[in-house]
């Protein structure tokens, strides 16, 4: 089944990172680091493309050194070797795995279901993912010096049945009344907070681009553009809180 980009409440989307062991997907450098670690399962394949990978990493992380050595094939060969070893070292650790994080997602609630005594809400489902932009070093495009990589955050245990706000009829009546303005319009905005643990960092077809990594006059090696970079971060939801427009918690789901 095709995954879909979650489009609800994008303006209010943010990622909380208050503790030292929390992953912060609002930080482009963190996203870039996660992007590098998407290669961790393909170390053997990377070794077969050593020259191309080393050249790419040298060009995108140490432009000054690349300019110094790129016309001397002997110095360039040594620089590529060092750059490749740095890149591999970055991919061998398990940094970020089992780190925790949280996201705040703008949402809305629908009309009250009198039989089920609940409001439907717009939340994530099994096909949803969220996109975060990364550092300029993980990719480079033809038209933009500071190309930006993106990663997709998705959850492996989203429960669609939690996209409801349970509330008794009397409570719901007062809730609607409190959201109604003088003109009779009801503000139906909500915020959903998902707490999660990061479990996997994956890539799709990301290695194929290294096959075409060559010097292109003064611009170096063009790979991993936004069109062919498919990095996904898989999280496991631990808790889901539904909050009103003042930040008060209306309901909590904690069984996933």
HUVENRA-V834753 format. One line per field, one symbol per residue. ss: DSSP state (H for helix, E for strand, C for the rest). psi: psi as a letter, one per 40 degrees, with the letter a starting at -180 (. if undefined). A space follows every 10 residues. Layout:
ss: ???
psi: ???
This chain:
ss: CCCEECCCCH HHCEEECCCC CECCCCCHHH HHHHHHHHHH HHHHHHHCCH HHHHHHHHHH HCHHHHHHHC CCHHHHHHHH HHHHHHHHHH HHCCCCCCCE EEEEEEEEEE EEECCCCEEE ECCCCCCEEE EEECCCCCCC CCCCCCCCCE EEEEECCCCH HHCEEECCHH HHHHHHHHCE CCCCCECCEE EEEEEEEEEE EEECCCHHHH HHCCCCHHHC CCCCCCCCCC EEEEEEEEEE EEECCCCCEE EEECCC
psi: hhiihhehfd dehihhgdid ehhheehddd ddddddeeed efdddddefd ddddddddde egddddddee ehdddddddd dddddddddd eeifhdheii iiihhhiiia ihhddegihi ihaiaeeiii hhiaieeeih idehdgihii ihhiiefhhd eefihhhidd dddddddeeh adeehhhfii hhhhhihhdi hiihfddddd dfhihgbeeb hhifiedehg hihhihhdih hhiaeeehhd ihheh.
